[in-house]
Amino acid sequence: MKKLGIGPLQYEFSRFHEPRLRIQSGETLVVASEDALTGQIRTNDDRRDKVKMPYSNPMTGPIFVEGAEPGDSLAVQIHEIRSTDGQCATRTADPKQLCEWLGTDCPHGTHVSEIKDGLIYWSESITIPFKPMIGCIGTAPDWGCPTTGPAGPHGGNLDILEVCPGNTLYLPVFVPGGLLYLGDLHAAMGHGELSATGLEMAGETTITVSLVKGLKLSWPRVETPDEIMTIVSGNPMERSIAQAYALLALWMESDYGWSRWRAYDILTHVGQISIGYYGSGTVAAKIGRQYLSGS
């Protein structure tokens, strides 16, 4: 099994970086990544120094998939995400939109938690289940170089809980090789990522990357054992929700024998959403597989 170490930290989904690894479709590999805070917070006394490093969500990559061409897709099956140092960190120094109601006198809020035995020890009295996920993952667009701040059709800073072990993320290919990047692992995160910082951790992610020829996607998709979902990002979030549901209805029409209008009906009653970072308006619209066979 191939392993890709952290190496140079990448803060853009750029087609101009030389591939750090070339793989064949169907290969399984382990990708190491730094935490979203660029490793600056290892204890409660540490502070995020944006003068020294103004960017967040460093990634590892890019990974070149042989045979990938524009108009194809990459299926990234996530097998395992593990912490490399047994801890995670968060900070709540920037309340942003919440200042309207909470005020601006927010303390720095640096907070480091131990990860042990499937739990995150958030305080002496509260533990949180360890449910790791990939916050930032995507391919390189053929125009522009989006940063690791927003999300877009290429993927990016999705922060969707279902991009996690056991599930498969589908990403569009825009340039030869796809050029896959990933990082920003979370030990856990609530819907909306309220402080724009999950329980950030350095770690290693085991994935299998497969090439899907001719699958041209406008936005990422996720398949789980129990659900299918489409991801859209942008503000206002109401529009992202509508577009994600529309793409889900079209997917049901093209692959599962539904008419789009019949899908529209059933999604009204059983569809659900998963929210990424609220400030980016990122949302996944989903439906349980038990409904897909009965149009």
C-alpha positions in Angstrom: 0.0 0.0 0.0 1.3 3.4 -0.9 1.7 6.2 1.7 1.8 9.9 1.0 3.4 11.9 3.8 2.5 15.5 4.7 5.2 17.2 2.6 4.6 20.8 1.5 1.4 22.2 2.8 -1.0 23.2 0.1 -3.7 25.9 0.5 -5.1 26.0 -3.0 -6.6 23.4 -5.3 -4.0 24.2 -8.0 -3.5 22.4 -11.3 0.0 24.0 -11.4 1.5 21.8 -8.6 3.6 18.8 -9.6 1.9 15.6 -8.5 3.4 14.2 -5.3 2.0 10.7 -6.1 0.8 8.9 -9.2 -1.6 6.0 -8.8 -3.7 3.6 -10.9 -7.5 3.5 -10.6 -8.5 1.2 -7.7 -5.4 1.7 -5.6 -5.6 2.0 -1.9 -3.3 4.5 -0.1 -2.7 6.3 3.2 -2.6 10.1 3.1 -1.1 12.0 6.1 -2.3 15.5 6.8 -1.7 18.4 9.2 -4.6 19.9 11.2 -6.6 22.9 9.9 -4.7 25.2 12.4 -1.4 24.3 10.7 -0.2 22.6 13.9 0.0 25.9 15.8 -2.2 24.7 18.7 -0.9 21.7 20.6 -1.7 22.9 24.1 -4.3 25.2 25.7 -1.6 27.9 26.0 -0.9 28.0 22.3 -2.4 30.7 20.1 -3.2 30.8 16.4 -0.7 33.1 14.8 -2.2 34.4 11.6 0.7 36.7 11.0 3.1 33.7 10.7 0.5 31.6 8.8 -2.6 33.5 7.6 -4.2 30.5 5.9 -6.2 27.6 7.2 -7.0 24.0 6.2 -3.6 22.8 4.8 -3.9 19.8 2.5 -1.7 17.1 1.2 -1.3 16.5 -2.5 -1.9 16.6 -5.4 -2.4 12.9 -6.3 -2.5 12.1 -10.0 -4.8 9.3 -11.1 -3.7 7.7 -14.3 -6.2 7.8 -17.1 -8.4 10.5 -15.5 -9.6 13.1 -18.0 -12.0 16.0 -18.0 -15.6 14.7 -17.9 -14.7 11.8 -15.7 -15.1 11.5 -11.9 -13.0 10.1 -9.0 -14.7 7.8 -6.5 -12.9 8.2 -3.2 -13.8 5.4 -0.8 -12.9 6.3 2.8 -11.8 3.3 4.8 -10.3 4.8 8.0 -9.3 8.1 9.6 -7.0 8.0 12.6 -5.3 10.6 14.8 -1.5 10.6 14.7 -1.0 12.3 18.1 -4.1 11.3 20.1 -5.5 14.8 20.4 -7.6 17.5 18.7 -7.8 21.2 19.0 -10.4 23.9 18.5 -10.7 27.7 19.0 -13.7 30.1 19.4 -12.0 33.5 19.1 -13.9 34.7 16.1 -17.7 34.7 16.7 -18.3 36.4 13.3 -22.0 36.6 12.5 -22.9 35.7 16.0 -21.6 39.0 17.3 -24.9 40.6 16.6 -26.5 38.6 19.4 -23.5 37.4 21.6 -21.3 40.5 21.5 -17.7 40.8 20.6 -15.9 40.1 23.9 -15.3 36.4 23.1 -12.3 34.9 24.9 -9.7 33.2 22.8 -11.1 29.8 23.5 -8.1 27.6 22.6 -9.2 24.1 23.6 -7.2 20.9 23.2 -8.9 17.5 23.9 -7.5 14.0 24.3 -8.7 11.3 21.9 -8.8 7.8 23.6 -10.8 4.6 23.3 -13.2 6.0 20.7 -14.0 9.2 22.8 -13.0 12.8 22.8 -12.4 14.1 26.3 -13.8 17.6 25.8 -13.9 18.3 29.6 -13.7 16.4 32.9 -17.5 15.8 32.7 -18.2 15.6 29.0 -17.0 13.2 26.3 -17.9 13.3 22.6 -17.9 10.2 20.4 -14.9 10.1 18.1 -16.5 10.4 14.6 -13.7 11.4 12.2 -14.4 13.0 8.9 -12.5 14.8 6.1 -13.3 18.6 6.1 -11.4 19.6 2.9 -11.1 17.4 -0.2 -11.3 18.1 -3.9 -9.8 18.1 -7.3 -8.1 20.9 -9.3 -10.3 23.1 -11.5 -9.3 23.9 -15.0 -9.8 27.6 -14.4 -8.7 29.5 -11.3 -7.2 28.2 -8.1 -9.7 28.1 -5.3 -8.4 28.3 -1.8 -9.1 25.9 1.0 -11.6 28.3 2.5 -14.7 27.9 0.4 -16.4 24.9 -1.2 -17.4 24.6 -4.9 -18.1 22.2 -7.7 -14.5 20.8 -7.3 -15.2 19.9 -3.7 -13.1 22.0 -1.3 -13.9 22.9 2.3 -17.0 20.8 2.3 -17.2 20.1 6.1 -20.0 17.6 5.5 -20.2 15.0 8.2 -20.9 12.1 5.8 -17.4 12.5 4.2 -16.3 9.9 6.6 -15.2 6.2 6.9 -17.6 3.8 5.3 -18.7 6.2 2.6 -17.7 7.1 -0.9 -17.3 10.7 -2.2 -17.5 11.4 -6.0 -15.6 14.4 -7.3 -15.6 15.8 -10.9 -12.4 15.7 -12.9 -11.5 18.9 -14.7 -7.8 18.4 -15.6 -5.7 15.3 -16.6 -5.1 13.2 -13.6 -7.7 14.8 -11.5 -5.1 16.1 -9.0 -6.7 15.1 -5.8 -6.0 17.0 -2.5 -7.2 16.3 1.0 -6.8 17.5 4.6 -8.6 19.3 7.4 -9.5 16.2 9.4 -12.0 16.6 12.2 -12.3 14.2 15.2 -16.0 15.4 15.4 -18.1 18.3 14.3 -21.6 19.6 14.8 -23.9 20.6 11.9 -23.0 24.1 10.7 -19.5 24.1 12.3 -20.6 27.1 14.3 -17.1 28.6 15.2 -15.7 27.7 11.8 -13.4 25.3 13.7 -14.2 21.7 14.3 -12.3 19.4 16.6 -9.3 19.7 14.3 -6.7 16.9 14.2 -3.6 15.8 12.4 -4.1 12.3 11.0 -3.8 9.6 8.4 -6.6 8.7 6.0 -6.9 5.4 4.2 -8.7 5.7 0.9 -9.3 3.8 -2.3 -9.4 6.0 -5.4 -11.2 4.7 -8.5 -11.7 6.3 -11.8 -15.3 6.5 -13.2 -15.0 7.1 -16.9 -17.7 9.4 -18.5 -19.4 10.3 -15.2 -19.6 14.1 -15.6 -20.7 15.8 -12.4 -21.7 19.4 -11.7 -21.2 19.0 -7.9 -19.9 16.3 -5.6 -21.9 13.3 -4.5 -21.7 10.9 -1.6 -22.9 7.3 -1.4 -23.3 5.6 2.0 -24.6 2.1 2.7 -27.9 3.6 3.6 -28.2 6.9 1.6 -27.3 8.8 -1.5 -26.7 12.6 -1.4 -25.7 15.6 -3.4 -23.6 18.5 -2.2 -23.9 22.2 -3.2 -22.3 25.3 -1.6 -23.1 29.0 -1.8 -25.2 31.7 -0.2 -28.0 32.2 0.3 -28.2 28.7 1.7 -31.8 28.4 0.7 -30.7 28.3 -2.9 -28.0 25.7 -2.1 -30.7 23.5 -0.5 -33.0 23.9 -3.6 -30.1 23.1 -6.0 -28.9 20.1 -4.0 -32.4 18.6 -3.9 -32.8 19.3 -7.7 -29.6 17.5 -8.4 -30.7 14.6 -6.2 -34.0 14.4 -8.1 -32.1 14.3 -11.5 -29.7 11.6 -10.1 -32.8 9.5 -9.1 -34.1 10.0 -12.6 -30.9 9.1 -14.4 -29.9 6.1 -12.3 -32.9 4.8 -10.4 -35.8 4.9 -12.8 -37.7 7.8 -11.2 -39.2 10.7 -13.1 -37.8 14.0 -11.7 -41.3 15.1 -10.7 -42.1 11.9 -8.8 -38.7 12.3 -7.1 -39.6 15.9 -6.2 -42.7 14.5 -4.5 -41.0 11.8 -2.4 -38.1 14.1 -1.5 -40.6 16.5 -0.1 -41.7 13.9 2.5 -38.5 11.8 3.3 -35.6 14.0 2.1 -33.1 15.2 4.7 -30.2 17.7 4.7 -26.8 17.8 6.3 -25.2 21.2 6.9 -21.5 22.0 6.4 -20.0 25.4 7.6 -23.0 27.7 7.8 -21.0 30.7 6.6 -20.3 29.0 3.2 -23.9 27.8 2.7 -22.8 24.2 2.1 -25.5 21.6 2.3 -26.0 17.9 1.3 -29.5 16.8 0.3 -30.1 13.1 0.9 -32.6 10.2 0.6 -32.5 6.7 2.2 -31.8 3.8 -0.2 -35.0 2.1 1.0 -37.0 4.5 -1.1 -35.0 4.3 -4.3 -36.5 1.0 -5.6 -40.1 2.0 -5.4 -40.9 4.8 -7.8 
